[in-house]
Amino acid sequence: MAITLTEASKLSNDMLLRGVVETIVKDSPILQRLPFVEIVGNGLTYNQENALPTIDFYDVGDTWNESTPTFTQKTANLRIMGGDADVDNFLKATRSNVQDLEAAIIELKAKALRDKFEDSFIYGNSNVNTKQFDGLRKTIDTGTAGSQVIAAGASGATLTLSMVDQLIDAVQGGKPDMLLMSRRSRRKINALVRASGGMMDSDRDSWGNFIQFWDGIPIGVSDWQLDTHTVSGGVETGTTGGTCSVIYALQFGEGGVCGLTAPGHLTVEPIGSLESKDASRTRVKWYVSMAIFSAIKAAALIGVQD
């Protein structure tokens, strides 16, 4: 069963852990909605659905044609992500009269973990760094033309609302659960809607954050989505040196885009006093990865220019 990080934290009585989870989820549109499946072992091998079998009409006595669905077997390995937070005992004893120094340092470590996950969720590439899990850019493979990769132009083009609609239509079996984009792309969509005489639908999420919607789909803004991609021949050739960005349409769930985690999800482990210095250590760690179980549940609009 897939469960979000927020819901998983409700099952824990560890107040420090719940505080860390609330810290990383509150400002992350990805972690707010991305469900996670607990897996036993260090990875998951799954069959990604490519095409359904065909169905036809037949007359009496006709020879029936057999067809089968096609799959691509993929493996998502759990990766170890985390860091240690040391608090000097002298500072903890003399500088915590206004604010709990240990809690503040662990909170900053949790925010750093959130940032690292969001960056890896988009740009993770195990070919570049074997310690990372593969993110959206590699899993959808924006460097290859395909039905789930829509090019705004051969070398990029100014975003239009019809391009966003085309991106949404590329996700089949229901609407996407999120349009993930950079702040620049969100501003451009706002400008296009205002220029047409309309206004973007808006609301607040369960954390009180202000969010906007396009066609009833929440717009998730990631500060880690770059606006410097390069596009040539209708495919991405790099992430730096250009003026293009990407908008992702994602449908979450066990049949779509889903996070993978070890039992227990994110953990906060008190290491205790250190031998080499007068300080105590807390370790924030997460055995995590991601998978796209069906190729038609995620799509990318590449070459988006302002």
Protein Blocks (a to p, Z undefined) as FASTA:
>chain_A
ZZdfklmmmmpcbfklmmmmmmmmmmmmklmmmccdddedjbdcddddfbdcddddddeh
iacddddddddddddddddddddddddfklmmmmmmmbcfklmmmmmmmmmmmmmmmmmm
mmgcfklmmmbccdfklmnopmbgcfklccfbfnopaddfklmmmmmmmpghiaafbdcd
dfklmmmmmmmmmmnopacdddddfkopacddeehiacdddfkbcckbcceehiafbfeh
iabdcdddddedjklccddddehiaadddebjcfkbccdddddddddddddfbfklgccd
ehiaZZ
